[in-house]
Each structure stands twice: as structure tokens, then as C-alpha cells.
Amino acid sequence: MVVHEEHPGRRKHLDYFKMGKGPLYVFYTPYHLPHIQIASTIARAVLLGDATVAPLGKPVCSVAAVAKKDLKAGEVLDGVGGFTSYGVIENVDIFKAENLLPMGLSEGCRLLRDVSKDKAIQFTDVELPAGRLCDRLHEEQNRYFD
């Protein structure tokens, strides 16, 4: 989660806890405990009729796939946690203007051209695998929020 904090007192405390000077702070949990969290999620849905997590509006950022090394045409991207690319957060307006490939869609994509190390991978750089549900849902999301 990325948080923007302007309040001087809160920023002082975040700095004390080695979170940096701000105003942007990244909170990261390297694990997820669904077997613990699922009970409260179900209870909220049944008893309170609401979702545990729900978006406030349209997406404001996304995670772009970036080459971890010099990649050659014909290579297949191995997705999140793989050896071919890493993810970088970017604002949606820049994401769309530069036609960036979301990290979540990168797995199985075959490169159509060489991509140099640390360069963001664009949709025009890859061939998407045929018939994937994730691609159809991504297109539907884009149509909904455009």
C-alpha cells in the first residue's frame, strides 16, 4: 500500500519508525494469511452485508512489467516473481499513454522485439497468449473506467 501523509506529527512518527521522510510511504507485508482472514471476511459479508475491501473509485495506479535483464525477441515472460521482469508502480494516465504491460498480465507473453534491461515493457513489445480470461477482464475494466 502506498500512503501520502502531509501531517507533520504523523510524518515525524513514520520517520522515527524508519519509514522515511515522506510524504509518500510504502507499507508492505510479504505474506498473506487467508486461513486467518477468511473468517472475518465471511462474517462481515453475512452479518454486515459489506465487503472487507472495496475500491473507492477508478484505478489511479498500476504495476508495469520492466525487464530484469536484456531480453531477446522470442523469449517468454515468466510473470510475477520470475527471472525476466519485475514490477514498478506507475500512475494510470502515464500507464495508458505509454501502453505499458501490466505485471499481472505478463506471464506467458512472448516478446516480439528485444527489450533492454530496466526498460518498461509495452503491449506492442509482446504477443499475448490466446484466449486468456485475465486479458478479457483487463479490457473490460479499461472500458468500464474510460
Summary of the structure (lengths in Angstrom):
residues: 146
radius of gyration: 18.7
end to end distance: 23.9
largest distance: 53.3
contacts: 342
relative contact order: 0.13
helix: 34%
strand: 21%
